[in-house]
Amino acid sequence: ESPPPRRTAAPDATRLFFPARLMASVEPRDDAVPCEELAKTGGIVGAIFGGIAGIPIARAYYGVRSSRRRVFGTTLLSSAATAAATYIYTVLFETQCSRSAREAA
């Protein structure tokens, strides 16, 4: 019995950026359209940058009363909102995701 195939390492360019590594390890479905890949990648990147942006937003909003719990909650909310907004924006307004492009695929 042969061992299961090993995953290859991510390319050097993606070693430092986790979402790129995550996307490199995922094989798209045969019926996947470019829109799905684009929207998923945009959602991941939006979640990361939304989380990073949530920290100063929480510090500015709560000021002296900021605690780790409040900052974490605001960061989590900011991350989720940015990921959802980026995903929805990509699906609605990107040319690869237009209805005609989906019907052609």
C-alpha positions in Angstrom: 0.0 0.0 0.0 1.5 3.3 -1.0 1.4 6.3 1.3 -0.9 9.2 0.5 0.6 11.9 -1.8 2.4 14.7 0.1 1.4 18.3 -0.3 4.1 20.4 -2.0 5.4 23.4 -0.2 3.9 26.8 -1.2 6.0 28.8 -3.7 8.6 31.2 -2.2 6.5 34.3 -3.0 3.7 33.1 -0.9 5.6 31.9 2.2 5.2 35.1 4.1 1.6 35.9 3.2 -0.8 33.3 4.8 -3.9 33.9 2.6 -1.8 33.4 -0.5 -0.4 30.1 1.0 -4.0 29.1 1.8 -5.2 29.8 -1.7 -2.2 28.0 -3.2 -3.0 24.8 -1.3 -6.7 24.7 -2.4 -7.5 23.2 -5.7 -10.5 24.8 -7.4 -13.4 22.6 -8.5 -13.8 21.7 -12.1 -16.9 23.8 -12.5 -15.6 26.8 -10.6 -15.7 30.1 -12.4 -13.0 32.8 -11.9 -15.6 34.9 -10.0 -15.7 32.4 -7.2 -11.9 32.4 -6.8 -11.8 36.2 -7.0 -14.6 36.7 -4.4 -13.1 34.2 -2.0 -9.6 35.8 -2.2 -11.1 39.2 -1.8 -13.0 38.0 1.3 -9.9 36.6 2.9 -7.8 39.7 2.2 -10.7 41.9 3.4 -10.9 40.0 6.6 -7.2 40.5 7.3 -7.1 44.2 6.6 -10.4 44.8 8.3 -9.0 43.1 11.4 -5.9 45.3 11.3 -7.9 48.4 10.7 -10.2 47.5 13.7 -7.5 48.0 16.3 -7.0 51.8 15.8 -10.7 52.2 15.3 -11.4 50.6 18.7 -8.6 52.6 20.3 -10.0 55.9 18.9 -13.6 55.0 19.8 -13.1 53.7 23.4 -10.1 55.9 24.2 -9.1 55.6 27.9 -11.8 53.0 28.5 -10.3 50.5 25.9 -9.7 47.0 27.1 -8.5 44.0 25.3 -12.0 42.6 25.2 -13.4 45.7 23.6 -10.6 46.0 21.1 -10.9 42.3 20.2 -14.7 42.6 19.8 -14.4 45.7 17.6 -11.6 44.0 15.6 -13.7 40.9 15.1 -16.7 42.9 13.9 -14.5 45.1 11.6 -13.0 42.0 10.1 -16.3 40.2 9.5 -17.9 43.4 8.1 -15.0 44.1 5.7 -14.8 40.5 4.5 -18.6 40.4 3.8 -18.5 43.8 2.1 -15.5 42.9 -0.1 -17.1 39.6 -1.1 -20.5 41.2 -1.9 -18.8 44.0 -3.8 -16.8 41.5 -5.9 -19.8 39.4 -6.8 -22.0 42.4 -7.7 -19.6 44.7 -9.5 -16.7 42.8 -10.9 -16.8 42.2 -14.6 -15.8 38.6 -14.3 -18.8 38.0 -12.1 -21.4 39.6 -14.4 -24.4 37.6 -15.4 -23.3 37.2 -19.0 -19.9 35.9 -17.8 -21.5 33.4 -15.5 -23.8 32.2 -18.3 -20.9 31.8 -20.7 -18.9 29.7 -18.3 
